[in-house]
Amino acid sequence: MRKPRRNHSAAFKAKVALEAIQPEGEKEMDTVNKHLLSRRQFCARCAAFGLSLPAISAVLAVQRSARVLAATGAAAETAGRTVRFPDGTAVPALGQGAWHLGQGRHPPAVEEEAVRTGISLGMTLIDTSGNYGNGRSEQFIGHVIAGQRDRIFLVSKVEANQVSGDGIARACEASLSRLGTDHLDLYLLHSPVPSTQFSGVVAAFEQLRMAGKIRAWGVSNFDMGQMEDLFRVPDGHRCATNQVPYSLNNRRIERDVLPWCTQHNLPVMAYSPLGGDNNLLVGDRTLAQIGAAHKCSAAAVALAWVIRSGKVIAIPESGSPAHAKENAVALSIALTPRDIQTLAAAYPGPFGAA
């Protein structure tokens, strides 16, 4: 039976939310740069997370004397470029998704060049799954990364209907064969199973980890209650990430999942960071205007927003080298507080635009 969920105070939720949007570089340099945030700067940061005025006031009461580095200079330039998993492994904050790749949406040679272009530009985390195109995505990725596997942080997934018996081990072996590798850097449960099965899933993942078949494991599409249940089972705390949808036009995780993961030092992997197939952000006028100021595309602005905190990994998919190049620019963009405020007004989160 699931235990009652904790009801955190507004101040606590807002405090954790602020931590979720505060780049790591700022905290690390806090003792060197003792610049106290002005109220305007503080509110701009909270607007980035969609916090309401009452929530902002709650944090101000709790953290009135907190000192952080202003979002300028070297810290702003490097914020969000890498993300660390709980075991200390650092990965680029911007990777590449492969949901539709290898399935005829674009000419194979074009898709191959797109992925290789992304890799050359620093997007070396590649996310796929055994069920993408019935394995064709994994076969495609295996072909693309042949000869450069050591450069890649490789992620794949097992399905919820494969967890019984030795299903996870068999699914993993099949993925390894299609990908042409002897290990996965990260293996995810693609969708939740009943919490009564969590212990068995974790045990199977841990066996694969101990055998060297996977380096780490995580979950996907878990809500906060499911994450809490997962952390209650033996070795559940070894979960490396929760992969969930997150974009400017889909900010639901900011209500509970993102603050919870931040509190537990668990990075989030954001799929559909550009809004998904049917709700793309790349034609948005506000994003285009901000992009013009930064001399980049609207897509790069949207991705820079997703990875702004240094606690979120975005995995956009690209079917062309040109789009891969546009996406990669997000790694070098430092959105200004005004940019963040403008985006918060255009795309209010669950707490409103503030």
Secondary structure, DSSP 8 states (H G I E B T S, - for coil): ---------HHHHHHHHHHHHS-HHHHHTTTT------HHHHHHHHHHHT--HHHHHHHHHHSTT-----S-HHHHHHTTSEEE-TTS-EEESB-EE-SSTTTTSS-HHHHHHHHHHHHHTT--EEE--TTGGGGHHHHHHHHHHTT-GGG-EEEEEE-GGG-STTHHHHHHHHHHHHHT-S-BSEEEESS---GGGHHHHHHHHHHHHHTTSBS-EEEES--HHHHHHHHHSTTGGG---EEEE-BTTB-GGGGTHHHHHHHTT--EEEESTT--TTS-STT-HHHHHHHHHHTS-HHHHHHHHHTTTSSEEE----SSHHHHHHHHGGGG----HHHHHHHHHHS-BTTB--
